[in-house]
Amino acid sequence: MLDLLPAEAPRPEVIRCSAETGEGVDAVAHAIDVLLDRPGASEEIRRERVRAAIARIVDGRGAAIGRVMLEKLYGWDRAVDLVMSGRTSPYMIGEEIAGAAFRELER
């Protein structure tokens, strides 16, 4: 496949990786990031990459906030006990935690 590139085109780095073991996956992800962030990448691609990075960070922080809210409202053991006893479901606990978080935002 590399021989199909024009002679003047830069040769991409070949990175050995394994999806089975995970070896080299970080290197491939980094190489893709470098390629997409290079000068000349379209504004639209760069904007989407920034948007995706922000979303990953917010999603991660949102999960952390949800865990803090769970501890505050129930505690892990009580939440598990309520589900195991059939008095509620994981979905209902998640909904209550999300509702409490949104109510806090409205204050």
C-alpha positions as CSV (number, residue, x, y, z in Angstrom):
1,M,0.0,0.0,0.0
2,L,2.8,2.4,0.8
3,D,4.1,2.0,-2.8
4,L,0.9,3.6,-4.1
5,L,1.9,6.9,-2.5
6,P,3.4,9.5,-4.8
7,A,7.2,9.5,-4.6
8,E,7.2,13.0,-3.0
9,A,4.7,12.1,-0.3
10,P,6.1,11.6,3.2
11,R,6.3,8.0,4.2
12,P,4.1,7.3,7.2
13,E,5.6,5.6,10.3
14,V,4.9,1.9,10.6
15,I,3.8,1.1,14.1
16,R,3.5,-2.5,15.3
17,C,0.5,-3.1,17.5
18,S,-1.8,-5.8,18.8
19,A,-5.5,-5.3,19.6
20,E,-5.3,-8.6,21.5
21,T,-2.6,-7.6,23.9
22,G,-2.9,-3.8,23.6
23,E,0.8,-3.5,22.8
24,G,1.4,-0.4,20.6
25,V,-2.2,0.9,20.8
26,D,-1.1,4.0,22.6
27,A,1.6,4.7,20.0
28,V,-0.9,4.3,17.2
29,A,-3.4,6.7,18.9
30,H,-0.6,9.2,19.4
31,A,0.5,8.9,15.8
32,I,-3.1,9.6,14.7
33,D,-3.3,12.6,17.0
34,V,-0.1,14.0,15.5
35,L,-1.4,13.4,12.0
36,L,-4.7,15.1,12.6
37,D,-3.2,18.0,14.5
38,R,-0.6,18.8,11.9
39,P,-0.5,22.1,10.2
40,G,-2.8,22.1,7.2
41,A,-5.4,19.8,8.8
42,S,-8.8,21.3,8.1
43,E,-10.3,23.7,10.6
44,E,-13.4,21.4,10.8
45,I,-11.2,18.4,11.7
46,R,-9.3,20.3,14.4
47,R,-12.6,21.8,15.8
48,E,-14.2,18.3,16.0
49,R,-11.1,17.0,17.8
50,V,-11.2,19.8,20.3
51,R,-14.9,19.2,20.8
52,A,-14.3,15.5,21.3
53,A,-11.5,16.1,23.8
54,I,-13.7,18.4,25.9
55,A,-16.6,15.9,25.8
56,R,-14.2,13.1,27.1
57,I,-13.1,15.3,30.0
58,V,-16.7,16.4,30.8
59,D,-17.9,12.8,30.6
60,G,-15.2,11.7,32.9
61,R,-15.8,14.5,35.4
62,G,-19.6,13.8,35.2
63,A,-19.0,10.2,36.1
64,A,-16.9,11.3,39.1
65,I,-19.6,13.7,40.2
66,G,-22.2,11.0,39.9
67,R,-20.1,8.7,42.1
68,V,-19.8,11.5,44.7
69,M,-23.6,12.0,44.6
70,L,-24.2,8.3,45.0
71,E,-22.0,8.3,48.1
72,K,-23.8,11.4,49.5
73,L,-27.3,10.0,48.8
74,Y,-26.9,6.3,49.5
75,G,-23.4,5.0,49.9
76,W,-22.4,2.1,47.7
77,D,-23.4,-0.7,50.2
78,R,-26.9,0.7,50.7
79,A,-27.4,1.3,47.0
80,V,-26.4,-2.3,46.3
81,D,-28.6,-3.6,49.2
82,L,-31.7,-1.7,47.8
83,V,-31.2,-3.2,44.4
84,M,-30.5,-6.7,45.7
85,S,-33.6,-6.6,47.9
86,G,-35.8,-5.7,44.9
87,R,-36.9,-2.3,46.4
88,T,-35.4,-0.4,43.5
89,S,-33.3,-0.9,40.3
90,P,-29.9,0.4,39.2
91,Y,-31.7,2.5,36.7
92,M,-33.9,4.2,39.3
93,I,-30.9,4.9,41.5
94,G,-29.1,6.4,38.5
95,E,-32.1,8.5,37.7
96,E,-32.3,9.8,41.3
97,I,-28.7,10.6,41.4
98,A,-28.9,12.5,38.1
99,G,-32.0,14.3,39.3
100,A,-30.3,15.4,42.5
101,A,-27.3,16.6,40.5
102,F,-29.5,18.7,38.2
103,R,-31.4,20.1,41.2
104,E,-28.0,21.2,42.6
105,L,-27.2,23.0,39.4
106,E,-30.5,24.9,39.5
107,R,-29.7,26.4,42.9
